[in-house]
Amino acid sequence: MNVRYFNTKRQLYTVWIGWTALVVLTALAHLYSTYSHLKDRARTEARTAIQIDWTYRLWSSSHGGVYVPVSDKSPPNANLAHIPERDIISKSGTKLTLLNPAYMTRQVHEMKLLERKVRGHITSLNPIRPENAPDDWEADALRTMEKTREEVSGISDIDGRKFLRAMRPLITEESCLKCHAAQGYRVGDIRGGLSASVPLSNYIEDFLFSLLLVTPGSLLIWFAGIFGSRLAFNMILRTEQDRCKTSKEQSLNVLTSGVAHEINNPLAIATGNLALLMRKMPKELENNPVLTGHLTKVQTAHERIIEIVSGVRSLSDASPLIKLSLNEIVRDVMESPCAQEHLPRHALRTSLRATQPISGDAAKVERLLMNLLMNAREAVERSGQETPIRIITEDRGANVCLIVQDNGIGVSSADMERVFDPFFTTKDPGKGPGLGLFICKTLAEQMSARIQIESKEGQGTSVTVFFTIFKAVS
């Protein structure tokens, strides 16, 4: 993995972390907004209930209370015994009793409690009736209102259930003193509070439903962002790789062309002089084993230089890819003078099963195959065994494969990662520059093919080249 790829992938992970944080924060913000909205709705419901109680209570207070028939539900209020006309009898003989605002509010609250809706309660830190005593939340709210004289609201439990609770202060007015003067209240004093408690069960259900909608939606948005960024990352990486590959090929073409040109000139001179020397050598020197041995070494080294230059020059060739028969190329290579000289026919075994044409350059495919065969021959020779080299062609999915197998010395696991590096070799010094597999890999990539090697030390090597099936442009 190169540094540029690592940096790009690190940037992708940063984008993923940022995107995940954004989606999570957005979902949490939406849920918090929903929670706040539902809480405001519950508070509004409580305020509406208090306002209704406040309105009819104010109406009753402005009239000094109302008279209702005495009944089990409305018996005379013992706490109003000090009022002269608490109980009266109508002209028809009906017994009536005074229902003051607090008594009226309490009865309304009892009716609501039976309906299991909004609970109302009139309370005070100094109640006349013990039943009007505040609970813990109401007591705290009353003490707060004595300081702020403003409404108090909050969430608390009642009988194990969640309620939104609100309380408005009851400020003593002139009409209130008819019933509460005996308690020492004066106009303007806060004598208690009027509260409403809204059950949150329905609102909690609404919140859970919103959560049920937000969660899969957020996951879908998150996945779309992750998937989209991954696609964008792959496109950027592919574009960058193509750009680097093009730049690398251009630089390689310039380098190889220059190197080949600079070497070819003195090589041509050396070739001519070597041929002239061999042709004009005196006959008495032809039988000199020392001299002929040195000349043979020079000629071998000269041929190796020619081979290296030829391989390097092939890297700079940018011929167009055409339709080729891989089987025919294998046959042509086996019939070539180079193969006949270096690869005895009995040392080769072929199995040409490919049926599809490939997209490639004939000269490059031949060079690639010849390099693989020479590597295989050297591996077999170094193993000390005379085992055949197998050449296989076959269709494999969207590819046509060229496979070269040998039972030579193989490659150690430590060297496998470096086999395609230029100038890497396990041969003895002077036996080869280590460009064979590097050239093979470069040639394969120039033809949009890929090369794969499998090897076990002491057992042999199998090299597979995956060529692209030729497709005619319609």
N, C-alpha and C positions, 0 to 999 in steps of 0.2 A: 504494500500500500504506500503510494507516494505521499509527500507532504501536502500537495495540493488537494488530493482526494481526502486526506484526513481532515484538512481544514474545512473543506466543503461539507463533509459529513458532520463535523462538529457544529457548523452553522445550521445544518438541518436539525440536529438535536436541539439546538437553542431555539429554533423556530417552533419545534414541537412543544418544548417546555412553555414558551411564551403563549402559543395557541391554546394549550391545555389550561394554563392559568387564566387566559382571557375567557374561555368558555365557562370554566368553573366560576369565575367571578361574575360573569354575566348571569349565569343561572342562579347564583346566590343572591345577586342584586334583584333579580326578578322575583325570587321567592320572598326576599325581605320586603319588596314592594307589595307583593300580594298579602303578606302577613300584616303589614302596616295598614293596607287598605281594609282588610277584614276587621282589624282591630278598630279602625275608625268607624266602620259600619256598626260594630257592636256598641261603641261609645255613643254614636249618634242615636241608636235605638234606646240606650239607657237615658240619654238626655231628653229624648222625645217623651219617654214614660214619665220622667221627672217633671217635664214641662206641663204635661197633661194633669198630673197630680197638683202641680203648683197652680194651674189655672182654676180648676174647680175649687181648690182649697182657698184661693184668694177670693173667689166669688162667694163662697160660704162665709168666709171671715168678714167680708164687706157687709153681709146681711146679718151678722151676729149669730150665725148658725141657722139650722132649719129644724122644724119639728116633724117628727115621724111617729106613726102609731107604735105604742109600746108592744113588743113581741119578744119571743125568745132570742131572736137575733139582735134586737135593739132594745134591751132593757134600760131603765134609767141609769145614767152614768153616776156612780157614787162619787167620782172625783169632781162632779159639778154640783154637789149638794149645797154649796154656798151661794149658788145663783138662785134668786127668789123665784123666778118663773121657769125652773128647770122642767117641771111637769105641769101640763095644763089639760083641761077637758074641753073638747070642741062642743059647739051647740048641739051637735047630734049625740053627744055623750061619749065620743071616742077619746080614750086616754092617749095623750101625745107627750113625748119627751124630747128634750132639746138634744140635737145632734150637732156638737161643735165641730169645727174643721178637722181637728185631730181624730175625733171619733169617726167621722166620715171617711177620712183617708185610710184609717186602719181597716174599716170594713171593705173598702175597695181593694186594698192589698191582700186581704184574706181571700177575696174572690179570685184574684190573679194567681194566688198560690195554689188554689184548687185546679186552675186551668193549666198549671205547670208551665207558665210562660214567664214573662219578666216579673221578677220578684221586687216588690216595693216595701219600704220600711221607713217609718218615721221614728227617730230616736234622739236621745239626748244624753249628755253626761250626768244630767240631773233629772231623770224621768219621773213623771207622776206615777205611771204604771210600771211595775217591774218588768212586764212583758216588752216594754219599749227600750229596755236596756241595750246598749250597743254590744256587738261582738268585738273581737280584737281589731279587725280591720276598720270597723266603723269608729271605734274609740280613737284609733290613731288618726283617722280622717277628721274627726271632730276637733281634736287637739290642734291639728294642722290648720283647720279653717278658723280657729280662734285667733291665729296669728296672721293668716293671709286673707281671710274673709272671701276666698275664692273656691270654686268647685275643685273637688279632688276625685281622681279616678285611678283605677289599677286593676290587676288581675289577682284573684285569690280563690281558694277552695271553699266550697260550701257543701257539706255532706259528701265529701270525696269527689265533687265535680268542679270543673273550672268555670268561673264566672267572670265577666267583665263588670266591674262595679264602679258606680259613680255616685257622688253625694254633693248636694247643694246646701249651703247654709240657710237655716231658717232665722231670719232677722226679725226681732220683736218690733211689731208695729202697734199703733194705738188700739186697733181692734183686737189685738191679741191679749191685752191686759184684762179683758173681761174674764178670761179663764186663768191666766197665768200671773196676774198681779200678786197673788198670794205667795208665789215662789220668789218674789223679790226682783223680777225682771223689770227692766226699764226699756223705753223705746230705743232701738238701735242695738240692743244686746243680741248676741247669738245664743239662742236658747236651745238649738239642736240642729238636726240636719234631715233632709229628705233624700233617701237613697233609692237607687234602682240597681238590680243585679240581673244581667243578661246571661243566660246559659250559652256557653261557647261550643257546645257539641256540634251544632249545625255549621258554625264557622270553621271548626276544626276539620269537618268533613270536606268543606269547600277547599281548605288549604291542602289537604291530602290529595284531592282530585287535581288541583293545580300542580302539585308535586308529581303526580302520575303523568301529567301532560308534559311538564318541563323536562323530566329526566330523559325519556327516549328522544325527545326533540333535540336536547343538548348533546346527547350521545351521537345522534345522526349528524349534527352540525360539526361536532368534534371529529368524527370519522371522515367526513367529507374534506375537512381542512387537512387532516393528516394524509389522506389518500392523495389529495391535490398537490400538497407540498412534496410528497414523495415522487409523484409524476414529474413535477417541475424540477426536482433535484436530479432525477434520472435524465431528463432532457438537457439540463445544464451540464451534467457530467458527460453525457454522450457528445454534446457539442464541443466541450473542452477537450475530450479525448480525440475527437476527429480533428480539431484544430492542432493539437499537439502532434498527432500522427502525421498530418499534412506537413507541418513545419519540420518534423523529424525526417520525413521522406525527402523534402526539398533539400534540407541540409545534407542528408546522406547522399543524395544524387550529386550535389555539388562536390562533396568530399570524394566520393568514389570515382567520379569522372576525372577530377583533378589528379588523384593518386594514380589511377590507372594510366592516365596520359603521361604523367611524369615517370612512371615505372616502365611503360611500354617503350619509350625512346631508348633508354640504355639497354632494355631487355632485347630490343631488336638488334642493337649493335652486338650484344653478347651472343645472341643466336647466330648472327652471321659469322662472327669470328670463330665461334665454337665449331660451326659447320665447316668453315674454311680450314681450321686447324685439323679436324678429323680427316678432311679430304686430302690435304697436302702433307700429312704426317709421313716422314720417311718410313720405308718399309722395315728398316731395321729396328725402328722404335715401336712398331705395331705389336711386336711380340714381347715388349718390355712389360712384365706384369705390374710393376709399381706404377709406371706411367699410365697404362690403360686403366688401372684401378682408380687412380686419381681422376682421370677423365670421365670414367663411369659415374663417380660420385658427383662431379661437376654437372654432368648431363642430367642425373637424377634430381639434383637440387634445382637445376634450370627448369626442368619439367614441373617441379613442384611450384616454382615461382609463377610459371605460366598458368598453372591450375588455380593458384590463389588469385591472381589478377583476373582471370576469367570469372571466378566466383564473385569477386568484388564488383566487377563491371556488370554482372547480371543484376546486382541490387539496384543499379541506377537506371535500368531499362524500364520504361513506362509504357510498354506496349499494351494495346487494348485487350480486354478479355474476350475470348471467342468460345464457340461451341467446340468441345473436344471429346474424343473417346479415350477414357483412361486406359482401357484394355489395349488399345492400339499403341498408346505411348509406352506402356510397359513392354510390349513386344518390340517396339523400335529401339528402346534402350537396351534390351537384351541382345539385339542384333548389332548394336553399335560396336565399332572397333575398340573403344575404350573398355566397354564391358567384357568383350571377348578376350581382351588382354589381361584385365585385372580380375575378372570374375569367371572362372571356369563354368561352363554350362552345367556340368554335373553337380555343381555346388548350389544350384538354384532350383527351387520348387515353386511353381505358380498355381494359383487357383483364381482365375479371372471370372468372377460371378457378377460383376456390375453390369447393369442394363441401361442405366440412365447416363446421358451426356453430362459433362461438367463444364463449369465456366472457368476458364483459365488461359494461361499463356503456355504454349507447347514447350518453348525453350526453358521456361522456368520450372515447369513440371518435370521435364527431363533432368534438369540440373538438380532439383530437389530429390528425385528418386535416386539419381546416381550418388549423391552425397550420402543418402541413407544406406545404400548398398555397400559403399566403401566403408562406412562406419561399422556395418554388420560384419563385413569380411575381416576387418582388423580385430573386432571383438572375438570372432571365432578363432582367428590365428593365435591370439594371445591366450586363449583358453587351452590351446594344445590339442583340440579335438577337430575332427573333420566332419562337422555336422552341417546339413544344408541350411541355406537361407530361404525363408518362405516369403513369397510376394502374394498378397491377397488383395483383390478388389471386390467390393460388395456394396449394394444399396443399403442404406441405413436411415430410414425416416426421410428427412429433408436433405440428406447428404449422400454423397458417394464417397466411400472410404478407401484409402490406399493404406495397406498395412504391410510393414516389413518386420519380420520376426527372425530372431536368431537365438541360438543356445550358447552364446559366448560367455564372457566373464561377467556381464551385467554391470550395473551401477549401484554403488552403495547408497543407502538412504541419506547419508550426509551430503553426497554430491548431487542428489536429484534436483535440489533447488537451484543449482548453478549450471545445469547441463546446457541451457540455452544462452548462457552469458558468452559474450565474445572473448576469444582467447583463453577460454577455460578448457583444459584437457587433462586427462589422466594418463596420457601416453608419456613415454620417455622423451626427454629433450631431443629436439630435432626430428621427431616422428610426425609432427603436424602442428599447425598454429592454433588449433582449437576454434576454428571458424565454421566447421561443418554444420552443426546443429543450429548455430546462430544464423547462418545463411539460410538454412531450411526454414526456420521460423519466420525470418524476414520475407522470404519468397512466398510462403503460405499466406502471410498477412496481406501482401500486395495483391493476392488473388482472392481476398475475402475468405480465405480458408483458415483453419486453425489446426494446430499440431499438438498431439498428446503422447506422452511417453510413459510406459510402465516397465519397471525393471526390478530384478532381484539379483543381488550380488551372488555370482557363482552359478546362476540359473539361466540368465539370458535377458533379452530386451525385446519389447514390442513397441514400435512407433506407429501411430495412426494419424493420418492426415485426413481431415474432414473437408472435402470440397463441396462447394455449393452446386446444386443441380442447375444446369443451364435452363433458362426460361426465355423464350423468344419474346421480344418487345412487340406487342400488338399495335 
